[in-house]
Amino acid sequence: MEQPRPDAAGPGPPALRQVLRFAGVVRFRPDTHAADADTIVDVRGVHPAAQG
């Protein structure tokens, strides 16, 4: 099975697709560490209330 092309990953800007891919990893892998989830939230741009 060949690797899918980056532009075949779905709609939206490449960065958004990458973030959604990361979010999918966190959502579907229970063994993902909480620190990884925190990093992904930072990448997505957490709302100001959560930064204080």
C-alpha positions as CSV (number, residue, x, y, z in Angstrom):
1,M,0.0,0.0,0.0
2,E,1.6,3.2,-1.1
3,Q,1.8,6.4,1.0
4,P,-1.0,8.9,0.3
5,R,0.0,12.2,-1.1
6,P,-0.1,15.1,1.3
7,D,-2.7,16.9,-0.9
8,A,-4.9,13.8,-0.6
9,A,-5.2,14.0,3.2
10,G,-8.4,16.1,3.0
11,P,-9.7,19.6,2.7
12,G,-8.1,22.7,4.3
13,P,-4.6,24.1,4.6
14,P,-1.8,21.6,5.1
15,A,-1.1,22.9,8.6
16,L,-4.7,22.3,9.5
17,R,-4.7,18.8,8.2
18,Q,-1.5,18.2,10.1
19,V,-3.1,19.4,13.4
20,L,-6.2,17.3,12.7
21,R,-4.0,14.3,12.1
22,F,-2.3,14.9,15.5
23,A,-5.6,15.3,17.2
24,G,-6.7,12.0,15.6
25,V,-3.7,10.3,17.1
26,V,-4.6,11.6,20.6
27,R,-8.2,10.8,20.2
28,F,-7.8,7.2,19.0
29,R,-4.7,6.1,20.9
30,P,-5.5,5.7,24.6
31,D,-1.7,5.1,25.3
32,T,-0.9,8.6,24.2
33,H,0.7,10.6,27.0
34,A,-1.1,13.6,28.4
35,A,2.0,15.7,27.7
36,D,1.5,15.0,24.0
37,A,-2.1,16.1,24.2
38,D,-1.0,19.4,25.9
39,T,1.5,19.9,23.1
40,I,-1.2,19.5,20.5
41,V,-3.4,21.9,22.2
42,D,-0.6,24.5,22.1
43,V,0.0,23.8,18.4
44,R,-3.7,24.4,17.7
45,G,-3.6,27.7,19.7
46,V,-5.3,27.3,23.0
47,H,-7.7,30.0,24.0
48,P,-6.2,32.8,26.3
49,A,-8.2,31.7,29.4
50,A,-6.3,28.4,29.4
51,Q,-2.9,30.0,29.2
52,G,-3.2,31.9,32.5
